[in-house]
Structure formats: structure tokens, C-alpha cells
Amino acid sequence: MIHKSKQFTFSEKRGGSSKDFFNKKKSLGQNFLKSEKALLKMCESGDLSDKDVVLEIGPGMGVLTEKLLERGASVISVEKDDRLIEILQEKFTEEIKNRRINLIHDDILDFSLPKNIKKYKLIANIPYNITGAILKKFLEEEEQPTKMVLLVQKEVAERIIAKDGKESILSISIKAYGQPKYLMTVARGSFSPAPKVDSAIIEISDINKNNFTKRGTEKIFFEIVRAGFSHKRKMLVGNLGNTFGNIDTIKTIFDKLGINTTARAEDLTLKDWLNIERNLLESGVLINK
């Protein structure tokens, strides 16, 4: 049974030392990182000091947690697995007592950041099966992290940075809030158990909502982007016209912005999408309620 949001302010050993052998739960996406090089890269990218608060998702056996603490950061570790909570309690007994770690037993998608935390960094080897949900949750939060350093599937990392030059809903969504960067590839053998695919460390810096300063524009922006990518192989003008109507007005806007009317959604930059949103609002095709 999962006991939601139980916070441990102290730690005690139960039944002796933690077992070296641990059966990972596939349902929780448990692939524990063991590469020293990757761990150090994540911490270096985090640019940590004793003034930083780090949110860590799925600390597992606490390998990354140790490195974060060595850099002086205070850590909020959110772990869903009942079994790992006990192991982490034992491993970080002193750090929990000294409030260097706030160990929370919860599902990260249900988790709410403590209200006294206004500035933090998100650094984690995240469960790959909920990568999209984690990115959405924390980029859209009122209290966004100032930076994210995440270990994700290599294929997802390449999509985020649009390595092939083709944008996606994922890449545009990330770039709307921050600056993504591909840091390094992490081979599948760097994990226990080894996953079937390679991974990569990404950094998302300068996270903010400066593109959405007017009320309602954040929601409208993503409605436009989703409509644009609704049929990836079709022309963007047609996709937007099918959703919002006024296709002649949309073509006029494209001409004004210098966007080819035969362009597909994957061809447009973040700036293009923001300009389309602004012009659609100004034209009356969309009403910002």
C-alpha cells in the first residue's frame, strides 16, 4: 500500500542493513543508474551550491542523491516504491535528521511542492514511462524549477532538441518554456537492469513563462500547436483551418509572416508559432477569453 505524501523527518534502521539484491519493478520504470561519469555530469550541469534546493524524482537506491548532497544542495526526494523508502531511510539517517533531505513517499504526478519552496532545480533519472507527464507537470507549474537536468531515453532527448531539424509538439512545448540542450549519451549498460535502449542527459535552462505574460495565451498557444500537428503529413494551413475556420485569414497571416503556405507543422520554429498565435488573436479568428 502507498501512503501518500508521508514525510520522514527522522530515520531509523529496521531489521539490519539494506539488501544488496533488489528486485526492480518494471511497472515503475526502475532502471538504476550506475555510471559515475553520468552522475557527475548531471551534478555539474546542475551548477549546485549550498544555497540550492533540488527536487529528485525516484531516488532509487540513492546513488544520485549522494552526489547532490556532496555538492552541498538540500534535496527533496520523492519515491513511490514502498520498499525503497525503508532503504533510503537507513542510508540517509543523519541527513534526514539534519534536514538535508526531505524524503517523501508519494507518486510524483500527485506530488505538490512544499509551499515554502519558491526556487528549486529538478535533477533526476526519471521513470521513462512518464517522461511526458513529468515535463508537462513541472513546466506548467506556477512555481517552475529554474533548471532541469534529466536522464531520459535517447530518442526522446533527440526529439526534444529536434536533432533531425524537424520540430514536434514535444520540442515546441519544451522550447516555449526554456532552452533544451543535449549533454551526453548514456549507454544502456550504464544501468541495472539494462534497458533495451540507450539514454541521454538533457538540460533545460532559463525556464520561465515569458512567452505567456497575457492571461489565457498559454492555453491558446498549445491549442494552436496541437491543431497544427493534428495531421503531421498535411499542410499546416489546412490543419489550422479545419480546427479554427477562416482559412483565407490564416493564409493571409502566413503571407504576412513570410511562412510558406505549403509548410508542415514540423517546419516551423517556436518564434513562428508565437507569431501565428499573436496574429490569430489580433485577427479575431481566436478570442482570448
C-alpha positions, 0 to 999 in steps of 0.5 A: 500500500502507498501512503501518500505524501508521508514525510520522514523527518527522522530515520531509523534502521529496521531489521539490519542493513539494506539488501544488496539484491533488489528486485526492480519493478518494471511497472515503475520504470526502475532502471538504476543508474550506475555510471559515475561519469553520468552522475557527475555530469548531471551534478555539474550541469546542475551548477549546485551550491549550498544555497540550492534546493533540488527536487529528485524524482525516484531516488532509487537506491540513492546513488544520485542523491549522494552526489547532490548532497556532496555538492552541498544542495538540500534535496527533496526526494520523492519515491513511490516504491514502498520498499525503497523508502525503508532503504533510503531511510537507513542510508540517509539517517543523519541527513534526514535528521539534519534536514538535508533531505526531505524524503517523501513517499508519494507518486510524483504526478500527485506530488505538490511542492512544499509551499515554502519552496519558491526556487528549486532545480529538478535533477533526476533519472526519471521513470521513462514511462512518464517522461511526458507527464513529468515535463508537462507537470513541472513546466506548467507549474506556477512555481517552475524549477529554474533548471532541469537536468534529466536522464531520459531515453535517447530518442526522446532527448533527440526529439526534444532538441529536434536533432533531425531539424524537424520540430514536434509538439514535444520540442515546441512545448519544451522550447516555449518554456526554456532552452533544451540542450543535449549533454551526453549519451548514456549507454544502456549498460550504464544501468541495472537492469539494462534497458533495451535502449540507450539514454541521454542527459538533457538540460533545460535552462532559463525556464520561465513563462515569458512567452505567456505574460497575457492571461489565457495565451498559454492555453491558446498557444498549445491549442494552436500547436496541437491543431497544427500537428493534428495531421503531421503529413498535411499542410499546416494551413489546412490543419489550422483551418479545419480546427479554427475556420477562416482559412483565407485569414490564416493564409493571409497571416502566413503571407504576412509572416513570410511562412510558406503556405505549403509548410508542415507543422514540423517546419516551423520554429517556436518564434513562428508559432508565437507569431501565428498565435499573436496574429490569430488573436489580433485577427479575431479568428481566436478570442482570448477569453 
